[in-house]
Amino acid sequence: MTAPPTEFQADEAARRALDEQLYTLVGRPVREVRITRVRRNEGLRWVALVIGLNGKEVPLYDRGLHHTAAVILRAAFPDADWSVAQDYTVRTGSLTRRSTAMPAGLRGGRR
């Protein structure tokens, strides 16, 4: 049994379309979008962290924008594992599963 891929690549036309959709959604050029599902009192919700070309977070004041960013990327990459966090890099058109290393203190290592 093979492991599911952790990275997906958009072709040039799809990359340009995503760039345009994200620009329209956010109102400025975007470098990266990080999509995560979080549990809130009202249930699971999408959270999008958008990074502008200057490397700083672009605030999304309307909660609906978080969901819309997730929908745009899910439609472009339907085969990705959306039960885990994903990072989309606009320049390269790559969607990568975000993995966070477990802190040494939780692995029994030294702090």
Secondary structure in CASP SS format (residue, H / E / C, confidence):
PFRMAT SS
TARGET T0000
AUTHOR 0000-0000-0000
METHOD secondary structure of the structure
MODEL  1
M C 1.00
T C 1.00
A C 1.00
P C 1.00
P C 1.00
T C 1.00
E E 1.00
F E 1.00
Q E 1.00
A C 1.00
D C 1.00
E H 1.00
A H 1.00
A H 1.00
R H 1.00
R H 1.00
A H 1.00
L H 1.00
D H 1.00
E H 1.00
Q H 1.00
L H 1.00
Y H 1.00
T H 1.00
L H 1.00
V H 1.00
G C 1.00
R C 1.00
P C 1.00
V E 1.00
R E 1.00
E E 1.00
V E 1.00
R E 1.00
I E 1.00
T E 1.00
R E 1.00
V E 1.00
R E 1.00
R E 1.00
N C 1.00
E C 1.00
G E 1.00
L E 1.00
R E 1.00
W E 1.00
V E 1.00
A E 1.00
L E 1.00
V E 1.00
I E 1.00
G E 1.00
L C 1.00
N C 1.00
G C 1.00
K C 1.00
E E 1.00
V E 1.00
P C 1.00
L C 1.00
Y C 1.00
D C 1.00
R H 1.00
G H 1.00
L H 1.00
H H 1.00
H H 1.00
T H 1.00
A H 1.00
A H 1.00
V H 1.00
I H 1.00
L H 1.00
R H 1.00
A H 1.00
A H 1.00
F C 1.00
P C 1.00
D C 1.00
A C 1.00
D C 1.00
W C 1.00
S C 1.00
V C 1.00
A C 1.00
Q E 1.00
D E 1.00
Y E 1.00
T E 1.00
V C 1.00
R C 1.00
T C 1.00
G C 1.00
S E 1.00
L E 1.00
T E 1.00
R E 1.00
R C 1.00
S C 1.00
T C 1.00
A C 1.00
M C 1.00
P C 1.00
A H 1.00
G H 1.00
L H 1.00
R H 1.00
G C 1.00
G C 1.00
R C 1.00
R C 1.00
END
